[in-house]
């Protein structure tokens, strides 16, 4: 409690600036964390119950709950035939097999999606910003894109195999 004529306690300048910076960063994280693909309206949309009915438990966990499969667990990692990788939720063509490459990560990886097939958003799930990739038609979570891929794009679209199906040509 302060007595009359006693100076008020002061927060050291460095502490004040540190608290101000931390507050701004937390506000940014909270704001970005709320911008999920699911917040947008997509052409293909169902209730949670209908998605559960249409998808396998693994597909639902990945596509609708932003899960991740174990590395090396998808048969699509070894898929090398000519064809198209499509969204398991709505059949939207996502990647041509000609853009698939062996990344050594244990997930199917591509250097470019088909035109207008995917959209991206910022994902803060692990505490740092990553670029989430989701289906442009249903908003289903597919994986993430990184800047360590091969030429010509330098991108690595690291996708969950359970989020996709393969259609041979």
C-alpha positions in Angstrom: 0.0 0.0 0.0 1.3 3.4 -0.9 1.7 6.1 1.7 1.2 9.8 0.9 4.3 11.4 -0.7 5.8 8.0 -1.5 6.8 7.5 -5.1 4.8 4.9 -7.0 6.8 1.8 -7.9 8.0 1.7 -11.5 8.4 -1.1 -13.9 11.9 -1.1 -15.3 11.9 0.0 -18.9 13.4 -3.3 -20.2 10.7 -5.3 -18.4 8.0 -3.1 -19.8 9.2 -3.5 -23.3 9.6 -7.3 -22.8 6.1 -7.6 -21.5 4.8 -5.4 -24.4 6.5 -7.6 -26.9 5.3 -10.8 -25.3 1.8 -9.5 -25.2 1.9 -8.6 -28.9 3.3 -12.0 -29.9 0.6 -13.8 -27.9 -2.1 -11.7 -29.6 -0.6 -12.6 -33.0 -0.5 -16.3 -32.2 -4.1 -16.3 -30.9 -5.3 -14.4 -34.0 -3.4 -16.7 -36.4 -4.4 -19.9 -34.6 -8.0 -19.0 -35.1 -7.7 -18.8 -38.9 -8.3 -22.4 -39.8 -9.3 -23.7 -43.2 -12.6 -25.0 -41.6 -13.6 -21.4 -40.9 -14.1 -20.8 -44.7 -17.1 -22.0 -46.6 -16.1 -24.7 -49.2 -18.1 -26.0 -52.2 -18.2 -29.5 -50.6 -19.5 -29.3 -47.0 -21.1 -31.8 -44.6 -21.9 -32.0 -40.9 -19.3 -33.7 -38.6 -21.6 -36.7 -38.4 -21.8 -37.0 -42.2 -18.0 -36.7 -42.6 -17.6 -39.5 -40.0 -20.0 -41.7 -42.0 -18.2 -41.0 -45.3 -14.6 -41.3 -44.1 -12.6 -44.1 -42.4 -11.5 -43.2 -38.8 -7.9 -42.5 -40.1 -9.2 -40.3 -42.9 -11.5 -38.4 -40.5 -8.7 -37.9 -38.0 -6.4 -36.4 -40.7 -8.8 -34.6 -43.0 -11.3 -33.1 -40.5 -9.2 -33.0 -37.3 -5.8 -32.0 -38.7 -4.1 -35.3 -37.6 -0.9 -36.8 -39.0 -0.3 -40.4 -39.9 2.9 -42.3 -38.8 5.7 -41.8 -41.3 6.1 -44.7 -43.7 2.6 -46.1 -42.9 0.9 -45.1 -46.2 1.1 -47.3 -49.2 1.1 -44.1 -51.3 4.7 -43.5 -50.3 5.7 -46.3 -52.7 3.1 -45.5 -55.4 5.0 -44.8 -58.6 2.5 -45.5 -61.4 1.2 -42.8 -63.7 -2.0 -41.2 -62.5 -3.5 -38.7 -60.1 -3.6 -38.3 -56.4 -7.1 -37.2 -55.3 -8.7 -36.0 -52.0 -10.0 -39.0 -50.1 -13.0 -36.8 -48.9 -14.3 -35.5 -52.2 -12.3 -36.9 -55.1 -10.8 -33.5 -56.0 -7.7 -34.1 -58.2 -4.7 -32.7 -56.1 -1.3 -33.9 -57.6 -0.1 -35.4 -60.8 2.1 -38.4 -60.3 4.8 -36.7 -62.4 5.3 -34.2 -59.6 5.8 -36.9 -56.9 9.4 -37.4 -55.5 11.1 -39.4 -52.9 11.7 -37.0 -50.0 12.9 -39.6 -47.5 10.4 -38.2 -44.9 8.0 -41.2 -44.9 5.1 -39.2 -46.4 4.1 -38.9 -50.1 5.8 -35.7 -51.3 5.2 -33.5 -54.4 6.8 -30.4 -55.8 3.7 -28.9 -57.2 -0.1 -29.3 -56.9 -2.5 -29.3 -59.8 -3.9 -25.8 -60.6 -6.5 -24.5 -58.1 -6.5 -27.9 -56.3 -5.2 -26.8 -52.9 -5.2 -23.8 -50.7 -2.9 -22.9 -47.8 -3.3 -21.3 -44.4 -0.9 -20.6 -41.5 -0.8 -23.4 -38.9 0.5 -22.6 -35.4 -0.2 -26.1 -33.9 3.4 -26.8 -33.0 4.1 -23.2 -31.7 5.8 -22.0 -34.9 4.2 -21.0 -38.1 3.9 -23.7 -40.8 2.0 -23.6 -44.1 -0.9 -26.0 -43.9 -2.2 -27.4 -47.2 -5.9 -28.2 -47.5 -8.2 -29.3 -50.3 -9.7 -26.3 -52.1 -13.1 -28.1 -52.5 -13.7 -29.5 -49.0 -11.1 -27.8 -46.8 -9.8 -31.2 -45.6 -6.3 -31.1 -44.1 -3.8 -32.7 -46.4 -0.4 -31.9 -44.8 2.1 -29.0 -45.0 4.4 -27.4 -47.6 8.0 -26.6 -47.0 10.7 -24.7 -48.9 13.2 -27.6 -49.1 11.9 -29.4 -52.2 13.5 -30.1 -55.6 13.5 -27.9 -58.7 11.7 -26.4 -60.4 9.6 -25.1 -57.5 11.8 -25.8 -54.5 8.6 -26.8 -52.6 7.9 -30.0 -50.8 4.2 -30.7 -50.4 4.4 -33.3 -47.6 1.0 -35.0 -47.6 -0.7 -37.5 -45.5 -1.4 -40.6 -47.6 -4.6 -41.3 -45.7 -5.9 -37.9 -46.9 -5.6 -39.1 -50.5 -6.5 -41.8 -52.9 -4.6 -42.8 -56.1 -6.3 -43.0 -59.5 -4.1 -44.7 -62.1 -4.3 -43.3 -65.6 
